[in-house]
Amino acid sequence: FEKGNSNINAIIDNLEQEPININTCTIDQLMMIPKIGITKATAIIEYRNNNGFFLNIDELKKVSGIGNALFEEIKVYITI
């Protein structure tokens, strides 16, 4: 990141310390995760609404648009 993006660095640092609970978070909270935009955040919320709470973080791979590679990149930012 460039020097001017200290807010982004602070958000990422905070996420690494305080993972986002994918069972209780909002769309806005999901979108703070790198590589998660409105489309994937909405898909996660819709999956949760249709199927109930995630039983483990691996279940996130069942959400449309989240494959193994993306999951490996974002798993450090999430919890249940």
LINRALIN-V485460 format. One record per residue. N is the residue number from 1. SS is DSSP state (@ for helix, = for strand, . for the rest). PHI is phi in degrees with one decimal (* if undefined). OMEGA is omega in whole degrees, 0 to 359 (999 if undefined). Layout:
{{N	SS	PHI	OMEGA} {N	SS	PHI	OMEGA}}
This chain:
{{1	.	*	177} {2	.	-79.7	183} {3	@	-57.2	182} {4	@	-72.0	182} {5	@	-101.4	183} {6	@	-62.7	177} {7	@	-64.0	178} {8	@	-63.7	178} {9	@	-60.7	180} {10	@	-64.7	179} {11	@	-63.6	181} {12	@	-65.1	177} {13	@	-59.4	180} {14	@	-65.2	179} {15	@	-62.0	181} {16	@	-67.9	178} {17	@	-86.0	183} {18	.	-124.0	180} {19	.	-60.9	180} {20	=	-84.7	178} {21	=	-80.3	184} {22	.	-71.8	177} {23	.	-89.9	185} {24	.	-128.1	186} {25	.	-75.4	176} {26	.	-94.7	176} {27	@	-59.3	180} {28	@	-60.6	178} {29	@	-65.2	179} {30	@	-60.9	183} {31	.	-72.5	174} {32	.	-78.7	178} {33	.	-77.5	178} {34	.	-54.1	178} {35	.	75.0	176} {36	.	-109.9	177} {37	.	-104.0	183} {38	@	-60.5	183} {39	@	-65.5	181} {40	@	-69.9	178} {41	@	-61.9	178} {42	@	-64.0	180} {43	@	-62.2	179} {44	@	-64.6	180} {45	@	-63.5	180} {46	@	-63.0	178} {47	@	-60.2	180} {48	@	-63.1	180} {49	@	-65.6	183} {50	@	-83.2	188} {51	@	-118.0	183} {52	.	85.0	183} {53	.	-61.1	173} {54	.	-67.6	180} {55	.	-85.6	174} {56	.	-153.8	185} {57	@	-67.7	178} {58	@	-60.3	180} {59	@	-63.4	178} {60	@	-58.2	180} {61	@	-68.0	177} {62	@	-80.3	180} {63	.	-77.2	179} {64	.	-54.6	178} {65	.	93.5	179} {66	.	-115.8	179} {67	.	-97.6	182} {68	@	-59.0	183} {69	@	-63.7	179} {70	@	-64.8	179} {71	@	-56.6	180} {72	@	-61.0	181} {73	@	-76.2	187} {74	@	-103.0	187} {75	@	-61.9	179} {76	@	-71.1	184} {77	@	-95.3	188} {78	=	-123.6	176} {79	=	-150.1	173} {80	.	-126.3	999}}
